[in-house]
């Protein structure tokens, strides 16, 4: 594989999953980690990714966000438009972080009267723009990699609430392996969020479907809704339709 092809693959994986590890890319591309590190350094110097310890982040996570840096923004807007219909007046809603949840927070109807809990300071700021929404930010250590609050303090606070609906983004989702991620601390937060929720909706662009990361968040049957940019009857969703309600 030529260097240009390898780097294009790396950029796509980073944009798709938000964060990648050098060790994982080394296995996927069958090259040394030194080669991957050189590629990541070059891509970072060219402004295509954000280099971090052990890997790289998507430019989507660089705040303040720039529209042209948000991967698959049109698809995420479509998902947000579908997901907002799950929220009803009087609900207590728990929101995760990420660019899809940011898009959703921006289009909450002004008339909607709800209480929102969130682990994301950025989502909280967007929600706070809506007059009738009560917004509670669950505090803890801010993860620079994901822009969400993490740690035992967050998990403890989540154990003390009960919400009607949890809205979560995901790095990977498959019918067989369920919801998976590559960050251990994020996995623990997502598990705690699901535990305190009556229903959970996973918001995912189609490209992330049928992909698997190393760490499991939950099985598919722990999810109530799957919201994607595909039509709910799309053939690639058949395995999901048997277990969850696809929106």
Secondary structure, DSSP 8 states (H G I E B T S, - for coil): --HHHHHHHHHHHHHHHSEEEHHHHHHHHTS-HHHHHHHHHHHHHTTSSEEETTEEE-GGGSSS--GGGSTTHHHHHHHHHHHGGG--TT-EEEE--SHHHHHHHHT--TT--EEEEES-HHHHHHHTTSTTEEEEE--SEE-TTTSSEESHHHHHHHTT--EEEEEEE-SEEETTTEEEES-HHHHHHHHHHHHTEEEEEEE--GGGBT---SEEEE-GGG-SEEE-SS-TT-GGGHHHHTTSEE-
